[in-house]
């Protein structure tokens, strides 16, 4: 009776999972331009890994669903395979979401800190690197292009390799951790199905995955090492990049400093112009001397 109840509840789960995977993959493909415009290397790499994983799993389950009539002699039912995939992906995505958020925050904070420090070292304590002198002595602040300049500077100063490596290691770590847990979770899910006659409340949620991940040293210790290795890799990559571009940057900075100093001297020497022009005063000619 228990086996028939479990089979009745899990019947059609493969088709429902394939439909859900197709919808999720469609949403992933629609959001692909947004992933391509990401300025964070960890966010870009994790987005690409998520899209690749969704497409791969959906394609495999779709093939399994199409070949289901010829799999009656297979020792493991297709619904059980689908349940294992759901448990594995649930634990992998939950742990990867938690670790990815921490890596994105760490990379963003390190880039802001290191980019600000390099800007101060380049411009000096005066901080006059954003002033553009007009002709005639006035000055304006280049605030309109400040965001684009900071993005270009970050792309030039920091290498994306440390972020990519940390993202790949994070996903591999989450996959290994989920592979160690999904078999025990399968037994719990099957017992829950027999007790509640429903599959949805038996699947793990984000809160339970987060608690189990934070309490397991198998994933917390390597995650802590990754969080420490990311700023070290960004600092080393920044040093190599700035070392390669040192002569060009020095020449460009010297030229810009010379132009600003010349414009500043010309602006101080130019007279101040008021809003209204003063009328010119004409001198009267001297009176003619009387003739004798």
Secondary structure, 3 states (H helix, E strand, C coil): CHHHHHHHHHCCHHHHHHHHHHHHHHHHHHCHHHHHCCCCHHHHHHHHHHHHHHHHHHHHHHHHHHCHHHCCCCCCCHHHHHHHHHHHHHHHHHHHHHHHHHHHHHHHHHHHHHHHHHHHHHHCCCCCCCEEECCCCCEEECCCCHHHHHHHHHHHHCCCHHHHHHHHHHHHHHHHHHHCCHHHHHHHHHHHHHHHCCCHHHCCCHHHHHHHHHCCHHHHHHHHHHHHHHHHHHHHHHHHHHHHCHHHHHHHHHHHHHHHHHHHHHHHHCCCCCCCCCCCCCCCCCCCCCCC
